[in-house]
Amino acid sequence: MRTKTLHVPVVVLAILVFALPGLAQQQKGDVELGINGSVTVPHSDPSTTTGEISGSLGKYISNNNEVGGAAIVFIEKDAQLVYLNPFFTHLIKTKNPKFYPFVGGNFGFILSHDGGTNTEYGGAGYAGIKYYLSQKFAFQLAYNFQYQHIAGASFQEQTFSVVTFGFTYLFGKHKR
């Protein structure tokens, strides 16, 4: 009987996600709050696992175009890094009102502490998908190509790829 108990929440969630209309529209003036995270575990050395938590707040300056700011915190075994950045994101409208691919970019300042405190700069270009579970609540997944300026380092040492995942909540009035 335990397996039936586990299936009920899954079925209810599937009905809510796929049967209810999303009607998601990012309209001028809407405000969006986002929480994202990622974990990277290198197969060659799991002790160098890193994690990222980010929060963002943006405003739609026109339908499907958002500007805002984000704070990203990277946590490593012996170091911490805080990245403060403004961003721009453009959502691409599709025939499915719940599904929005997006592209964007950011630039910001990095405060790092790994035995000393350093201030540097960086930026990223990103692309992803946003899937609305309801009219205001969405799951998003994105690929980020990030650059962090490190004095004396090669370009390869200053760039990295990150896959992020998270949720957003849209505040605003929505016309049906």
CORUR-V763141 format. One line per field, one symbol per residue. ss: DSSP state (H for helix, E for strand, C for the rest). phi: phi as a letter, one per 40 degrees, with the letter a starting at -180 (. if undefined). psi: psi as a letter, one per 40 degrees, with the letter a starting at -180 (. if undefined). Layout:
ss = ???
phi = ???
psi = ???
This chain:
ss = CHHHHHHHHHHHHHHHHHHCCCCCCCCCCCEEEEEEEEEECCCCCHHHCEEEEEEEEEEEEECCEEEEEEEEEEECCCCEEEEEEEEEEEEECCCCCCEEEEEEEEEEEEEEECCCEEEEEEEEEEEEEEEECCCCEEEEEEEEEEEECCCCCCHHHHEEEEEEEEEEEEECCCCC
phi = .ccccccdccccccccccccccfcaccdgcbbbbbbaabbbcccadcbdbbabbbbbbbccadgbbbabbbbbcbbdbababbbacabbbcbcbcccbbbcabaaaaabbbbbahabbbbbaaabaaabbbccacbbbbbbabbbbbbcbdgccdcccbabbbbaibbbbbicbcb
psi = dddddddddddddddddddhhdfhhhiheihhhihiiihhhhddgeefhiihhiiihihheihehhiaiihhhhhideiihhhhiiihhhhhhidheehhiiiaiihaihhihfdihihaiaiiiiiaihhhdadehiiihihhhihhhhheiiddeeiihhhiiaiihhhihhi.
